[in-house]
């Protein structure tokens, strides 16, 4: 790559300098740690992983060792060496240029409002209906709860970071209280009633479980780079990012491992029902509290909802900032990246995310059953894979930046020199590719077949599913191209980036 190209990638835009003057440094070590816990430890898939029984716990620990830890090392180095607002977008732009980074940022951003509208909002509604007061699906109550959930998440992302950061902090404490209470209750339950320990054979690794669980666990474990999207709002990223990542890594493994192991030991795998699996297990172990069980269960359901709310808020805060920076860097429409003078947050992209979430939610609520509902559900599942796909560009940036920006001071370096860097980059990219492929082609290499159609959603053929995959990817790429064209006027005003000059 020529020096001219490298220089272009290191330049910023006049628009970015204008907008960054509105940022305020409110993000300290305490805030970053709890933000990480909130983005990484998602409660919406605990039951889905545990539904595989001992295999769910086995492959979770496997992925923690061979993906999560290398991923943490990756983010500790880049997050402290290049702590600029925009995080992963800036890293990929410096490594591969604006075109690649801009297209990738669309995939990285777009899956989040879809996830909030099509998954988290519906799970919040289900939890309220199951544990607080009942109502029919599609009723006015369902619509109100879903819309309140979505727009509370949006408003919390719009608030200035000194106020908005407390939502992820409360969410992190909710997780710790919820999972800690469940763990203690499981011990009491086991002492009184015995536990359903899986047999030795249940712990034997199987390929079908591996193929089914790796994409799910990969999706669960990503999020380390989220705080770096607010790099210019951190008080001391060079010191705090490596410190908090190492501690969040250990805490997250415990917060994922303990409830899944508890569910596996309390509820037989054939009785675990996907998203409700965690609260079903909670209901079982809380029987030890007798007359207080109902109150305790409602308290746990409330903390579960708080965890859901904070998940949506924290991912919006991070992903929206990433797309906002991409837009004022010339790879999107200028207005989308505008930050509020009052709040110091990217209000326009926050509202855009809220609109996308609302549209997706309303469609999901109204479709009901039928072929159209199946097609919509499949498309949503594919869009959620966009997060996995985006890491195919993010993870290789580590090696490129070590080579092209080797003189940049690195407060934290991955151990082992370039060999360690290559190992971390290759293994994280491999898991991203594997998770993406198995999501795009369900049943890949399962049951002795190249593609096992029994893994497809009910009522969908292989041709239909593959068509949906490439339509979704194609449309998103087209949006990325349109965004890049709209960013042309901003790209004409490239200027020296003061944050890189000082390094």
Buried (B, 14 or more C-beta within 10 A) or exposed (E): EEEEEBEBBBBBBEBBBEBBEBBEBBBBBEBBBBBBBBBBBBBBBBBBBBBBBBBBBBBBBBBBEBBBBBBBBBBBBBBBBBBBBBBBBBBBBBBBBBEBBBBBBBBBBBBBBBBBBBBBBBBBBBBBBBBEEEBEEEBEBBBEBBBEBBBBBBBBBBBBBBEBBBBBBBBBBBBBBBBBBBBEBBBEBBEEEEBBEBEEEBEEEEEBBBBBBBBBBBBBBBBBBBBBBBBBBBEBBBBBBBBBBBBBBEBBBBBBBBBBBBBBBBBEBEEBEBBBBBBBBBBBBBEBBEEEBEEBBEBBBBBBBBBBBBBBBBBBBBBBBBBBBBBBBBBBBBEBBBBBEEBBBBBBBBBBBBBBBBEBBBBBBEBEEEEEBBBBBBBBBBBBBBBBBBBBBBBBBBBBBBEBBEEEEBBBBBEEEEEBBBBBBBBBBEBBBBBBBBBBBBBBBBEEEEBBBEBBBEEBEBEBBBEBBEEBBEEBEEBBBEBBEBBEEBBEBBEEBEBBEEE
